[in-house]
Amino acid sequence: MKLHNFSAGPSVLPREVMHQASEAVNELDNSKLSLIEISHRSKAFIDIMDEACERALILTGLKNKGYKALFLQGGASLQFLMVAYNLLQNKAGYLNTGTWSDKAIKEAKLFGEVVEISSSKDKNYNYIPKNYSIPLDLDYLHLTTNNTIFGTQYKSIPEINTPLIADMSSDIFSRNFDYSKFDLFYAGAQKNMGPAGTTLVIFKESILGKVSRTIPSMLNYQIQANKDSMFNTPPVFAVYTSMLNMRWIEAQGGINSIGKKNAAKAELIYGEIDRNSRFEGFAIHEDRSDMNATFNLTDPSLAQNFDELCQAAGISGIKGHRSVGGYRASMYNALPIESVEVLVECMQVLEKKY
Ligand SMILES: *Cc1c(COP(=O)(O)O)cnc(C)c1O
């Protein structure tokens, strides 16, 4: 029996995927070799990389639509830099919805003018800004679709005429929407896709080649694309496990069906947060994330009691991020609804007992 893993990242992966990944570390597909001791130039691994990229495009509905998928290294944090390096010629707009957007802004400023189009910092990022105007001369607009730390999520994607870029690290493959609204999006694997060590980047090929600076090879999307993510040795285990997870998502009925399950989990936890007099939500209702539910005790002196109840029930990883406090239940694709039921029960026991 494993714990109910509500960790924000690295985080829960499907049991089957963990099992297959560990088998492959032992021996890859009866090859008498381990996944992590074969050449990345071998046919076996090239097939894995191709399948991973292809599945990412299929899941997001972008296959044969002029998009390219890459598996790079350096985490989402390196994408903060690479996006601007490759795409910011004069001026870019950023929507600031918390820590990660803030870090993306900081890196982009190294390359050009950055306009903070809107920010929810005034309320410690407990909402998604909605009324703002976008200058017409931006190279791109960048947003963070799901704010892992604060528990907010864009429910709809802004309709704009500017190239749109998104950090989807914590909600990639979690719901069905029109991914073609984005010119580029990226996601560190370790939240909702696989183990740490690789970052999925998907972009419209036509957006490249518009900046005049020289870009170092490793940070150059065009070079990485020409080499199909193999400019240098890729993180083979992370790519393989992410690929297995994409197979798993497909076996679950694809993003559409996963999205419904995620919505059901979110409804369950938020329903209890709103019903239970001992708890209150952090993010405003309309912007609540289906992935990371942030909430607090109405009486903080009950923290120890609640923590003990959770621990006894086998719940792990619900401590809130230090910039919000309280609790955060991360409910990524692989978290079963049963785990949420156990958490809700602990919340109910707390209310009855204390
Ligand atoms: C975790 C996270 C990051 C940072 O990812 P790394 O892979 O550690 O660089 C960036 N953006 C979001 C939204 C995240 O949740």
The ligand as a Gaussian input file, in Angstrom:
#p B3LYP/6-31G(d) Opt

LIG

0 1
 C        7.346000      23.636000     -10.920000
 C        7.059000      24.712000     -11.876000
 C        8.087000      25.368000     -12.573000
 C        9.546000      25.067000     -12.350000
 O        9.865000      23.882000     -12.948000
 P       11.377000      23.321000     -12.993000
 O       11.211000      22.165000     -13.905000
 O       11.747000      22.975000     -11.601000
 O       12.240000      24.382000     -13.561000
 C        7.736000      26.338000     -13.472000
 N        6.455000      26.659000     -13.695000
 C        5.431000      26.057000     -13.048000
 C        4.037000      26.462000     -13.336000
 C        5.712000      25.068000     -12.109000
 O        4.701000      24.465000     -11.466000

